[in-house]
Amino acid sequence: MRALVFQGYLWGYILSKANKTFTINKLKKAGKNIEKLELINKLILKCTKRLVKISGADVTVTRFANVPLDEPVLYVGNHQSNMDNFKSGSLRIAMKSAVKVILVSIKDSYKLTEKRGGNRAVKVSNHYSDAIDSKSFKDTNELTEAVQAQIKNHLL
């Protein structure tokens, strides 16, 4: 039932904010990038906070300080449920763009969809890995192996 409420809220929110794309495009055309990013951030943050509450998760974030704020990065998540996702194809983007890859391991998110009694919160942890420099690898397969090794390291 929680999954239906989660998906219903997510899609309802997206549809209800469709008109904001016009505002975002106006800000972009006017060169108001800071205002555009602030609006996008506000919309995403509001939706995300509500989705976490709906999901029943008690979220702990670790090693967020590993995220470089002064350079582009590609976030890659492991996949345990509909709450997170890992696709090795995205690593091709990192290789072509020569950006660093930050693995975001979301541990125990699958417990959100398990049947359990009552309304108790599920402990879920988000863990940010050390940045992996995609320029250090000769191909996507090597980079994929390094990312998967970090996933196993954190989840086991």
Secondary structure, 3 states (H helix, E strand, C coil): CHHHHHHHHHHHHHHHCCCHHHHHHHHHHCCCHHHHHHHHHHHHHHHHHHHHHHHCEEEEEECHHHCCCCCCEEEEECCCCCCCCCCCCHHHHHHHHCCEEEEEEEECHHHHHCCCCCCCCEEEEEEECCCEEHHHCCCHHHHHHHHHHHHHHHHC
